Amino acid sequence: MIINQFTPTFEPGAVGAHTLAVRDVLRAAGHSSEIFASEIDGMWADRGALLLRDARGTHADVIMYQMAIGSVVADAVLARDEPIVVNHHNLTPMRYIAGWQPVAAHGVAWGRGQLRELAARAVLGIADSGYNEADLIESGFTRTTVVPILLDLASLDVEPATAPVRTGAVTWLFVGRLAPNKAQHDIVKAFAAYRRFHNADARLHLVGGGREDSYARTLERFIHALGLDDVVTLTGGVSPAELAAHYRAADVFVVCSEHEGFCVPLLEAMHHRVPIVAYAATAVPETLGDAGLLLDVKDPCTVAAAVEHVVSDTALRAQLIEAGARRVRDFDISRTGPRFVEALTSARTTSAASS
């Protein structure tokens, strides 16, 4: 079979890595597969993706669209006549970004409309979580399935950079783009409470891009107002080696997100044997399972107390680390890859039956 993928932008990140992994598992299974994108990040120019214009004159048995934002690529997919599969990575609810990121808010509104249009054409919607599958159903998809995002755990085993290093101070870590829905401000509040009531020497690393946005600038001012400039680090984007070093230096991974469609960094933390404390919102409980300490509320003192419990209770810490090591194996590409290939190849049969 020929199964081609279409994505707005081919770039480093969870969706880009997933798109590349899908192409690779399809080819390994004997299928022909290409990736077409309207933009290709220079860092990934050697990964073999093609520009959208190169799709002209091609034909596939099935085409798959990677949905994460509104794009002209979705319109191009809708204009084609092949059976369409939509791989849905979620659209951040407007309430979290409208006042902070007007360009992203436009993209989300555009994407929401395109998702409904795609529902009318698609033979299948694949969601990377049950939470995202509910979004597909609400948008009008009549046939859906859940296959987690494809992650090659071996790709996380890179040699860490030399910094940061363990200093003996308790180190908090969160990895994710600086954004209101990821609620880094709530992590900072909890961290301030932790330093006041539990450990005055603690450090916090917030790893992720987006430092140019208004939310990030406001977050920096908030950190300054709390007098935490010297102990809270906003790293911006980092290399895989630097990211591995951050996980190696961390004592606890803390999530206070209001909205996550899947949350790949949870898997990274599990793989790197970092215990997790997380607010139980949206897809986080589904991804985390029993491999972390889930909180029903995230007021600063509750989060701080939970972190102290994980840091100081040796038995609990070991239990969470081992549970994470077991849980993350469920998401390895050796298990999820065949499921993804099966879902995609079934789309052709479904299309033929309905025509």
N, C-alpha and C positions, 0 to 999 in steps of 0.2 A: 504493500500500500504506500501511497504518497500522502504524508500527513505534514502539512506546513503550518508554521506558527506565525502569527502577526502580533506585534507588540508596539505600543507607542514609542518607547525609548529602550534601546538595548544598552544597559549600563550596569556597573557593579551595584549590588544590593540584593535583597531577598528575591524580588520578582525576576531580576535578570539572571541570577544564579539558577533559579528554578527553571526558567525558560531554556537555558543552556543544558540543564540536566535532562529535561524532557526530550530535547533533540538527541542527546547522546543515548538515552535508553531506547528511544525509537530506532535509532540506527543500529544499536546493538541487537535489537530484536529482529532485524532484517528489513526494516521499513526505510523508505526514503524520506528525509525531513530537512527542511530549511527554515531559517528564521528571517522574517522581514520586519523592518522597523523604519519609522520615519526619521529617527535620529540614532546614531551609534556613537557611544562615548569613546573618546580617543583612547582611553585606557584599555578598552576591549575591542579595538579595531582589528586585532589579530585573531578573534574568536570565530570568524567565519560567517557572521551575520551579514545579510544583504539589505540594501535600502529598499524602501517601499516601491520605488519606481521599477526595481528589478523584478517585481512580481507580475508585471504586465506580460501577458502572453503565456503565463504558466497556468497549469491546472493540477489540482490535487484531488484525491479521493475524499479527503476531509481537511478542513482548515480550522485552526484553533486560535481564538483571540484571547490574549491575556488582558483581563479587565482590572484596572486599578485607578483609572482616571479617564476623563473625556479626551477624545483624540480624533484627528482626521483619519487615523488608521481604522477605527471602528466603522466610519462611513465607507471606507474603501472595502472593508470586509462585507458590509451589508450590500454593496454593489456587485459582489461576485455571486456566482451561481452554485458553488460547491456547498455541500452540507457543512454547517457551522457548529462548532463546539465552543462554548465560552468557559474559560477557566477564571473563576471569580476570586479576587484577592481582597475584596471589600472596598467600599467607598466611605471615607470618614464622614460621619454625620455633619451637616452644615453648621450645627450649633457650636461645634468646637473650633471652627476655623473662620466663620464669616467675619468676625471682628478683627481677626489677626492676619489672615492670609487671603486677601481678595482674589489674587490670581488663582490660588488653589481652590478657593470657593467656587469660582467660575468653572474650573475643571471638574469639580465634583458634581455641580448641577448639570453640566453637559454630559458627564458620564452616566448620571442617573437616568437621563432621558434616553441615552444610547442603550443602556442596559435593557430598558423596556422594549426598544426596537429590536434588539438582538433576541429577546425572548420570543418574539413572534416568528423568528426565522430559525432559531437554533434547534438542533435535534437533541442536544444534551447540554446541561450546565454542570460543570465540575467545580465544586467548592473545596477549599482546603481545610474547612472546618464545618461542623454542623451549624455554627452560628452564621457563617457566610451562606450556607445552603438555604437557611430560612430567608435570607435576603434575596436569593435567586427566586424562590417560590413566590415571595411577595411581589417581585417584579414581573411575574407571569410565566416563568419557566415551568413546563409541564413534566419534564423528565430531568431529574437531577441525581447526582451521586456525590459522595464525599471521598476525596483522596488527599491526604496531607501534602503539603508542599514538599517537593523533592529536595532532600539534603544528603549529601555525601559526607558522613561523619569523618571519613579519613581526610577530607579537605580542611578540617579544622585543626589537624595535627601539624601545624607549621611551627617552625622554631621561633619561640617568642623573642621580641626585641629586648634590649637590655633594661628598658625603663617602661613603666615604673617598677620599683622593687619593693619587697616587703620591708616596712620600717618598724614593725612591732605594734603600730597603731592599728586599731580596727578599721578596715577599709570597706566602704560601701561601694557598690557598682551598679549602674544601670546603663544599658546600651540601647540606643534608639534615637531617631531624628528628634531634634528639639521641636516640640509641637504641643499645643494645648491639650490634645486628646491623650498624649502620653504623660501629661501631668508631672513634669519634672519639678514644678513648683511645690507639689505636695511631697515629693521626696525630700526637697530642701527643708520644708517645714518639719518633717519627721526627723531629719538628720539634726536639725537645730535642737529639737527636744532630746534626742539621744545624747548629744554632747552636754546638754545641761544636766540631765538626770542620770546618765549612765557612764559615759566615757568622754571626757573633755579633750582627749587626744585623737578622736576619730577623724577619718578623712573620707571624702566622697568624690568619686570620679563619674561624671556624666559624659558618656562617649556617644558621639553621633553628630551628624551634620546639621545644617539649618541655622548656623550662628548669625546669618545675615538677616533673618526674619525679625519682625517686631516682637514676637513672643520671646525670642532668645535675648533680645536687648532688654526687655522688661525683666526677664529672669536674672540677667546679670545685675541689674539695679537692685532687685530683691535680695540677691546674695550679698551685695555690698551693704544694703541697709541692715542686714542681720549680722554684719561683721564677720562674714565667713569667707572673704576673698582668699585668704591664705590656705584654706582647708577644703574648698570646693573647686574642682577643676572641670572646666568645660573644654573638652579636648578638640572638638570638631571632628571631622572625618579622620579615620586612622587606617593604616595598612593592616593586612591580616596578621603580620608579625606583631604589630603594636597592640592589636586587639587581643591576641593570645597572651601578651604580657599583662594586659589589664585583668584578664580572667585569672591568670596565675597569681596576681597580687591581691585579688579580692578575697575578703572573708565572708561576704554575703552579697547576694544579688537581690535588689529591692525593686519591686514593680508597683507603681501606684496609678497605672494607666486607667483612664475612664473608658477607653475604646481601643480594642485590639481585635483584628480579624483572625489572627493566628498567634503572632509573637514569636518569631524565629529565635530571638536572643534567649528565650527560655530554654530552647534545645541546646544552644551553645553553652549556657551556664551549666546545664546538667552534664554535658559532655566533659566540661572542664572541672567537674566535681566541685562546683560552688553551690552551697545551699541557698535556697530561694525563699524569700518572703514576698507574697504577692496579694494585692487586692483582687478579690474574686469578681471581676467585671468582664462582661462580654465573652470572648473566646478563651480568656486566660485559664479558667478552671478546666476547660476541655483539653487544652494543650498540656497543662501541668499535671493533671491527674492527681495522684497521691504523692507526687515527688517534690512537694514544697509545702510551706506553711501558708494556707489560704486564709485571708481575713475578710470578714463580712463588712467591716468598716475600715476607714483609713485615716481617722483623726491622728494627729502627730504623735500623741502619747501612746496610742495603741500600737502603731507601727514601730515606734522606738522600743517599746517593751517586747514586741515580738522579735525584733532583731537581737536584742540583748539575750532573749531566751535561746535563740539559735546559736549565738556566738558563745555563750557561757555554758550551755548544757552539752557536754561532750557526746552523750548518748544520742540526744536528739539530732545533733549535727551529723553524726555518723549515719543515723537512720535516713535522714533526708538525702545525704550524698549517695548512699547506696540505692535508694528509691529512684533518684534521678538517673543513675547509671542504667538501671533496668528500664525505666520509662523511655529514655532517649533511643534505645535500640528499636523500639516500635516504629520510629520515624526514619530509620536508616533507609537509604535508597534501595538497598538490597531487598527490602520488604515492600516499600511503597512504589518502586519503579514498575514491577510487573503489574500491579493494580492499575497504575496510570495507563500503561500500554493497553491493558484489557479494556478499560473504559473508552479509550479513544478508538480502538478497532471496532468496538461494538457500535459506535456511532454510525459507521457505514451501513451496517446491517439494519439499524433502526431507520436510517434514511431510505433504504431500498424498500423496506416494508411499508413505509408511509406514502411512497410515491405511486 
